[in-house]
């Protein structure tokens, strides 16, 4: 799937001459969390988000502002003042906007969001906005992908594996991970995998389940493991 398959088309934008109050009203009315900012020719010059606007609510009142005054130079303090006090969208918006094309794979878009810790990617055609891919769009893509796979699986059901073979595949899949323990026992009955053993943490317990569920042919996973957290040795005091 690509950006064109999941993006919200015809993204709402705000003019670079707008005030922060006009942008805020547009955000609320359109129920979006970010707006591209465009100039008179329709070209994007930045993006303004909820995060950019709510900074005005804590202008000069946070401990971070006091700390900034102490350690930063005058230019940095002045820039922070503009960011929290200006009424112009262009003063509070983010100028370095991550973009992609309509042909960008959704996997690459997801990687960009995670790497740069952003909530949306603007989709461009030449120099003009054609849409926005947000995190909810990617979640919708995940559901769509799963829905498309289901009919194929029902039309051609896989040949069931013997329990012995499925057990070997499960053991091979699990032992490839560094958190796997030799103390884990695996049994299989009718395609249902049973896990027995002791793990050091609930996260490891969940990791076993996820790894086993991903093995083709597994119908269900029954977790019989116990979490026993290792404790530091304690000296016995003798009085």
Secondary structure, DSSP 8 states (H G I E B T S, - for coil): -BHHHHSEES--EEETT-BHHHHHHHHHHHT-SEEEEE-TTS-EEEEEEHHHHHGGGGTTTSHHHHHHHHHS-HHHHHHHHHHHH--BHHHHSBSS--EE-TT-BHHHHHHHHHHHT-SEEEEEETTEEEEEEEHHHHHHHHHHHHHHHHHHHHHT------HHHHHHHHHHHHHTSTT--TT-EEEEETTEEEEESEES-HHHHHHHHHHHHTSTT--EEEE--EE------------
